[in-house]
Amino acid sequence: MIQANYFESIGTIIKKEKLATFYPGYTCTCLILESIEPYPGYYCMIDYQFEQRPLLLYLVIKDTKEYDPDLVVRATMAIKKANDYSFDAAPANITLFNNNYHSIRLDVPNINQLPEIVAAFKNQGLQLHKNIDVKPYDSLIHIRRYFKIEKEDDNLFHDLVHTENHYVILPQMLTWAEFEPITYHIKNNIEFSTFDAALGFVYDESGMVDFVRVYVKNPQKEDLLKIRDMYLREVSRMKT
């Protein structure tokens, strides 16, 4: 359990989103998947005329013995050092055709830079999956990244970098099969339901700390506390 008011660590976000082949408007030989429903629990409640959805991409990597997630981190550092590209990248795993694939989760504000960024990853020695037509499907996604979080309240933390993210600290690990029905139940029994939820964990000195990631913009604290209380109540009802 995190005891400090401020905490930094490596961890993982686990979420389910609908992916499909991204067609960037130029000939691309590599497989890039787009999250066609990013943060679905939040953006399905928002009028797209007033708030644009983020464009989140997954650059799929060939399954090779030489692959290591740290290669993505080092490649990203080298690309940013050598170029003036503005993007965020993180090692990720996705499900595709009932198999697990390594990938790079990309957030590219200037989509015109995408061809150069993809080419730069290839030049760093990463072997990318060839482009194929993938129809929309639900993928379970694991994203590894660095967390900087501060305490908002008991068992509730706020991300200082990705400020839309809040974290409800759990007393035990949940599987995705356990998490999905709990979240469905909460969103159908709470007044404030405009949020997206995902699972995750961070490492600390005792091992791992599990949490629910709550994605929401400019929430009232009382709404976050209600979400926290409902998750903790539902988890407490489970057999440990």
Secondary structure, 3 states (H helix, E strand, C coil): CCCCCEEEEEEEEEEEEEEEECCCCCCCCECEEEECCCCHHHHCCCCCCCCCCCCEEEEEECCCCCCCHHHHHHHHHHHHHHCCCCCEEEEEEEEECCEEEEEEEEECCCHHHHHHHHHHHHHCCCCECECCCCCCEEEEEEEEEEEEEEEEECCEEEECCCCCEEEEECCCCCCHHHHHHHHHHHHCCCCCCCCEEEEEEEEECCEEEEEEEEECCCCCHHHHHHHHHHHHHHHHCCCC
